[in-house]
Amino acid sequence: MLLMRGEYVAGCVLTLGLLHRATERLMEVRHPTTSIGYLDRLDYVSMLSNELAYCESLESALSIDVCLGHHVHRQLLVEVSRVENHLLNIACHAGDLGCLLALLWLFEDREVLFDILGSCNGARMHASSIVPGGVRGTHSLSMHRELLDALTVLASRMDVLTSSVMQHRT
C-alpha cells in the first residue's frame, strides 16, 4: 500500500502475499496427500517435478521407503514432463520467430506425450500422479514401448527441423 502526496510516494506499507490464491495456506490445513493437487496448479508446465519434490520431502521426513520400480517410474514421468517443457519452450520461441512448421510439429509431439502420460494415470494434466510412497495409476511395459516410439519419432523430427535451420543459415 502506498501513501501518495500528489505524484510522489511519501511512504509504503509492505504486505507479503500468498502465491496463487493462498496455496500455502490451503496446504497447511489439509492432509498432505490431498495437497498434491495444489502443486499441479502452481506451475502448469512442471507439474510432476513439483509433485516429486513434495513427495520425496514427505518420504524423507517420515522415513518412508519407496520401491525401485516406483522410483524409476517417477523419474520417467518427470523426464517426459521435462521433454514436454522443452517442446513448449522451443515451439513458442519458433512461433515468435515466424516458424509455423516447428510450432505445429512440436505441439503435435507434445500432445502425443500428454496422451501417453494420460494413459498411465488417467489425466493429461493435473493428475496428482506422484504420491507419498509411490505413484498413482498404472505403469506397464506397453506404455514404455509407446513412449520409446514417440521419442524416436520426436528425435527424427528434431533432426529434420535442425537440419532445415542449418540449411537456411548457410
C-alpha positions in Angstrom: 0.0 0.0 0.0 1.4 3.4 -1.0 1.0 6.7 0.7 1.0 9.3 -2.1 1.5 13.1 -2.0 0.5 14.2 -5.4 2.7 12.2 -7.8 5.3 11.4 -5.1 5.4 8.3 -2.9 5.6 9.5 0.7 5.6 6.1 2.3 4.6 2.5 1.9 3.4 -0.5 3.8 4.6 -3.9 2.6 2.3 -6.8 2.7 3.6 -10.2 1.9 1.0 -12.1 -0.2 0.5 -15.7 -0.8 1.3 -17.4 -4.1 -1.5 -18.5 -6.4 -4.6 -17.9 -4.4 -3.2 -18.9 -1.0 -2.0 -22.3 -1.9 0.4 -22.4 1.0 -2.4 -21.7 3.4 -4.7 -24.3 1.8 -1.9 -26.9 2.1 -1.4 -26.0 5.8 -4.9 -27.0 6.8 -5.2 -30.2 4.6 -3.9 -33.7 4.8 -0.5 -33.9 3.0 -1.8 -36.4 0.4 -4.7 -34.1 -0.5 -2.4 -31.2 -1.0 -0.6 -32.8 -4.0 -3.3 -31.5 -6.4 -2.5 -27.9 -5.4 1.1 -28.4 -6.5 0.0 -29.3 -10.0 -1.7 -25.9 -10.3 1.3 -23.8 -9.2 3.2 -24.4 -12.5 1.2 -25.9 -15.3 4.5 -26.7 -17.2 6.4 -28.6 -14.5 3.6 -30.3 -12.5 5.2 -33.6 -12.0 8.5 -32.1 -10.8 6.6 -30.2 -8.1 4.9 -33.4 -7.1 8.1 -35.3 -6.9 9.9 -32.8 -4.8 7.0 -32.6 -2.4 6.5 -36.3 -2.1 10.2 -37.0 -1.7 10.5 -34.4 1.1 7.5 -36.1 2.9 9.0 -39.5 2.4 12.3 -38.3 3.8 10.7 -36.6 6.8 8.6 -39.7 7.6 11.2 -42.3 6.7 9.0 -43.9 4.0 10.7 -46.3 1.7 9.8 -46.4 -2.0 10.4 -49.4 -4.1 12.9 -49.2 -7.0 10.1 -49.7 -9.6 8.2 -46.7 -8.4 11.4 -44.6 -8.3 12.1 -45.5 -11.9 8.6 -44.8 -13.0 8.5 -41.4 -11.1 11.8 -40.4 -12.8 10.4 -41.5 -16.2 7.3 -39.3 -15.6 9.3 -36.3 -14.6 11.7 -36.7 -17.6 8.7 -37.0 -20.0 7.3 -33.8 -18.4 10.7 -32.1 -18.9 10.7 -33.0 -22.6 7.2 -31.6 -22.9 8.5 -28.4 -21.2 11.3 -28.1 -23.7 9.0 -28.7 -26.6 6.7 -25.9 -25.3 9.7 -23.6 -25.0 11.1 -24.3 -28.4 7.6 -24.2 -30.1 6.7 -20.9 -28.6 10.0 -19.4 -29.5 9.8 -20.7 -33.0 6.3 -19.3 -33.3 7.6 -15.9 -32.2 10.2 -16.1 -34.9 7.6 -17.0 -37.5 8.4 -20.6 -38.0 4.9 -22.1 -38.1 6.1 -25.6 -39.1 8.2 -26.0 -35.9 5.3 -24.6 -33.8 2.8 -27.1 -35.2 5.1 -30.1 -35.2 6.3 -29.6 -31.6 2.9 -29.0 -30.2 1.8 -32.2 -32.0 4.7 -34.1 -30.4 3.8 -32.6 -27.0 0.2 -33.8 -27.4 1.4 -37.3 -28.1 3.5 -37.3 -24.9 0.5 -35.9 -23.0 -1.7 -38.8 -24.3 0.9 -41.3 -23.1 1.1 -39.8 -19.7 -2.7 -39.7 -19.6 -2.9 -43.3 -20.4 -0.9 -44.3 -17.3 -2.6 -42.1 -14.7 -5.9 -41.1 -16.2 -5.3 -37.4 -16.8 -3.1 -35.4 -19.2 -2.6 -32.6 -16.7 -3.2 -32.1 -13.0 -3.2 -35.8 -12.4 -1.6 -35.9 -9.0 0.4 -38.9 -10.3 3.2 -39.0 -7.7 2.1 -39.7 -4.2 4.0 -40.4 -1.0 5.2 -44.0 -1.1 4.8 -44.5 -4.9 2.7 -43.5 -7.9 -0.9 -43.4 -8.7 -2.1 -45.2 -11.7 -0.5 -48.0 -13.8 2.8 -48.3 -15.4 3.1 -51.0 -18.0 5.6 -52.2 -20.5 3.3 -51.2 -23.3 3.3 -47.6 -22.0 7.1 -47.7 -22.1 7.1 -49.0 -25.6 4.7 -46.2 -26.7 6.9 -43.7 -25.1 10.0 -45.1 -26.8 8.3 -45.0 -30.2 7.1 -41.4 -29.6 10.5 -40.2 -28.6 12.1 -41.9 -31.6 9.7 -40.1 -33.9 10.3 -36.9 -32.0 14.1 -37.3 -32.3 13.8 -37.8 -36.1 11.6 -34.7 -36.4 14.0 -32.6 -34.4 16.8 -33.8 -36.8 14.7 -32.5 -39.7 14.0 -29.2 -38.0 17.6 -28.6 -37.0 18.9 -29.6 -40.4 16.5 -27.2 -42.1 17.6 -24.4 -39.8 21.2 -25.1 -40.6 20.5 -25.0 -44.3 18.8 -21.6 -44.0 21.9 -20.3 -42.2 24.3 -21.1 -45.0 
